[in-house]
Amino acid sequence: MTDRTLIHINLASGFGGGEVQTLNLIEQLSGYHQLIVCKKGREFEQKARELGEAKTDIKVATFWSAFYCVLMKKNVVIHAHDGRGAHLARLLALFSGKKYLISRRVDKPLKGKLSEQTYRGAGALVAVSQKVAANLHELNNNISVIHDSYSHLPSSQSVDERLAELNDKFVVTQLGSLLDIKNVPFTIELAKQVEHSHPHVHFLIVGKGKEELSLKEQAKELSNVTFFGFTPYVASILERTQLLIMPSKSEGLGSAVLEAYQHNKPVMTSKSGGLPEIVQHGQTGYLVDIDNTEQAKAYLVDLVNDRALYERLQENIGQIKHQYSPQSMATNYIECYQKL
């Protein structure tokens, strides 16, 4: 296996869950020479270079060095991790005859004939959930479902100290971008419903995005909501959290759930996208309708009032979270690589 090369392509401009998962995978793979093709000057490139400094078999590469590699080396697999990268992977494959694999993370149909042709031509597709895979079956029969992993995200003493101001509150956290698709108004409405009946419950909204100002306006009268802003120190956030809430209108999978699992924290999510595949209702958390805050309130109150119930959910999470480790994800991808 040591003579085999993997060319990873991720051309995302930002640094989101897909980029975190790309790096999780690359870090866990061993026995391969790995090249990473990405946009220059972006956060992903910086972190990829840091990874390359720690492991000598990982290097950030230019397009031309990747092109040279696929032409000159025999055992090469091209792995595209985003939509733009998929087209570049297809181009490299057309010139070299090598096979390429595409990871698909979003729960929406492909747009355009060019994208359809790119996915049809792939040697294999990997969907992050069964829901995402369902959008691809007409294009390519070689589809595997590989769930994301948790990420060993960092903590910070300064963040810990800031969170200590919450004292003994039961903290409900929504973690992610402040965008319409994340349905943050649901969380604000839930906070409104329990503000007076359960004053020891506090809602923490962590992230940034274009909806931030309007969301703060919606919550301005509430004493039990804190907009924490963006922080990379997610471990500190989740250690202080009692319940992760994710009422999204759409999710390919919902990797924040897996981050919560890593810290043995129950979750309450919508039934959208791939979330029902990783949330065992009544066992590791609860699934709710995206417009039913009364339902969410009932589950929240149960968890707040019943310590034995809460601890039972934590025990259940502890028994299943190993399947979402970076090592488990890498093992599943290696099986896909070996079939190409």
Secondary structure, DSSP 8 states (H G I E B T S, - for coil): -TT-EEEEEE--SS--HHHHHHHHHHHH--SSEEEEEE-TTSHHHHHHHHHHHH-TTEEEE-HHHHHHHHHH-SSEEEEE-SHHHHHHHHHHHHHH--EEEEEE--SS---SHHHHHHHHT-SEEEESSHHHHHTTTTT-S-EEE-----------HHHHHHHGGGTT-EEEEEES---GGGTHHHHHHHHHHHTTT-TTEEEEEE---TTHHHHHHHTTT-SSEEEEE--S-HHHHHHH-SEEEE--S--SS-HHHHHHHHTT--EEEES-TTHHHH--BTTTEEEE-TT-HHHHHHHHHHHHH-HHHHHHHHHHHHHHGGGGSHHHHHHHHHHHHHH-
